[in-house]
Amino acid sequence: MKKTSLVILVAVAAIGCGRTPRSIAGSAVVSNTELDRATALRLAQQRGGGATTCPIAGQQPNVGQFVPAIQELTSAGVLVCQQLLIGQTCQTRNGEQIITTGRMTPTAVLGVTQLGPTSAQAILQLSFQAEPIYQQHRQALDLICGGDQSTKWNTSGTATFQRFDDGWRLQSMQ
């Protein structure tokens, strides 16, 4: 029997068993039909949500409500600050000017629209998942960041998908 015949025979046998030739090689096969909500959610969750960040201004005033918040974050080692003549300059201990407070994670698909035979778009429900640093210093970070970080971000997003020969893939998420 020729090699070509053997490959065709294996493929026919695999299809007869409910498997595709791609699944024989061990790669997962995602639905090759219209995009359903469960597949859209699984693919979006695999990618993960976007980070929610709080900019730490280079100059923090040495007056009023910021003082206790800056002192708390400095004492905890979250911020490193230097005293200046008219205030102080602060950054994270890693030298960054932002603190990641959490992530917006996809929790549900509110709807799927087929844009064509090989493309689809889904509306996602997102929920805020706090980072441990935000959980520990929530009041101080909310004060410095200008509001409650858990409610400040969009609670819905859009994901775009494209269908390939092996199934649906997430192209973008906003």
N, C-alpha and C positions, 0 to 999 in steps of 0.2 A: 504494500500500500504506500502511495506517495505521501510526503509530508503534508501537502496541501489537503489531501483527502482526510488525513488524520485530524488536522485542525478543524475542518468542517464537521467531521464526525463528533469531535469533542464539543464543539459549539452547539450542534443540534441536540446532543445528549444533555448538555447543561440547560438549554432552553426548555427541553422536555421536562426537566426537574424543577422548573421555575426559577432558574438562575440565568443570568446573562453572561456572555463571555467575559465581560469586565469584572464581574463578581468572582470569577474563578481565580483571577490574579490577586484577589484580596482587597481591591479598592471598593469602597462603599459606593453603592449606586443609589442616588437620590432620585425621587420621582421624575420621570421624563414626560409627564403630562402637565396639565395646568398647575400652577403653584397653589398649594393649599396653605391654610393658616398655620398648621402645625410645622410644616417644613420651613416656612418663612420665619417663624419664631425660633426654631432650632438653629437655623443659620445665623440669625441676628444675635442670638445669645452666645454662639460660638465666637463671633467677632468681638463681643463685649461692648459695653457702652463707652461713651466719651467721658473724659475726666472733667470734673467741675473744679475750677481753680479760683483762688483768691489772690489778687495781686497785693504784694506787700510793697507799699510805696517806699521809695528810697528815703524820703523825709517823713518822719512821723512827728506831729506836734507834741511838745512836752506839756500840754495843758489838758485840763478837763478829763473827759471820759476815756481818752486813749491811754492815760498813764497806767491804770490798774491792768488793763488788757495787755499792754506791752510788757509790764512787769511780770505778769503771770506766764506769758509765752517765753520771756527771757529766762525766768527762773526754771522753767521746765526744759530748757535747752532747745526749744523750737526755733527761737529767734536769737540772733546775735546782733546787738546794737552798739553803736558808738555814739557817744555824746558829742554834739556840735555846739556852736555858740547859740544857735536859734532853734535847737531841737535835737533830734537824733536820727541817724540813718540805720535802718535795720534790714537784715536779710536772713534767710534760713541758714541753718548750720552748714548746709551744702553750698552756700554762696548764691542761692537762687533768689529771685525776686517774687516768686509765686509759691503758694502752698496748695497742694492738691487736697481738697476737702472731701471728695467722694467721686462716685461714678454714676452716670445715668444709665441704668440697665434696662434692656427690653424685658417687659413682663407679660405682654399680651399683644396679639395682632388684632387691630380693630377692623381691618378690612384689606382685601387684596383686589387689585385691578389688573387684569391681563391687558398689557399694552400692545401685544402682538403675539405671534406664535412662540417667540423666543425671549420675550421680555415681560416683566411684571413689576408692579410697585405695591408696597404694603405700607399702611399707616400703623405705627407701633405705639403702644402705651409704654412710657418709660417711668421708672421709679428711682429715686435717689438712694444710693447705698453709701453710707458715710464711711470715710476712712477712720481708723482708730484715733488718729490725732485730732480729727474733728469731734469725735465722740467725747474725747477727754477735755477738750478746750472749746466747746461749742460757743459759749457766751462771749468769750474773748475774741474768737475768730469772727463770729457774726458781727460784732461791734466794729472790728477793723475792716472787714470785708464789705460792710454796708448792707447788712440784712441777713435774714435767715437763709442759709445756704441750702437747706432742705426744700424750700418752697420757691426759691428764686429762679430756678431753671425750668425750661420747657418740659412739659409732661407728655409730649407726643413728638414723634419723629417720623421720617419717611425713609424707607429702604427701597433700593432699586435692585432687581435681580435679573440675571440673564440665564437662559437655558442653553446648556452645552450638550454634547452627545452623551455625557455621563450624568446629566442631571442639572439642577438649579444651583447657581452660585450667587452669593451676595456681591454686588458690584460697589455699592456705596450706601452709607447710612448717615443721615443728617438729623 
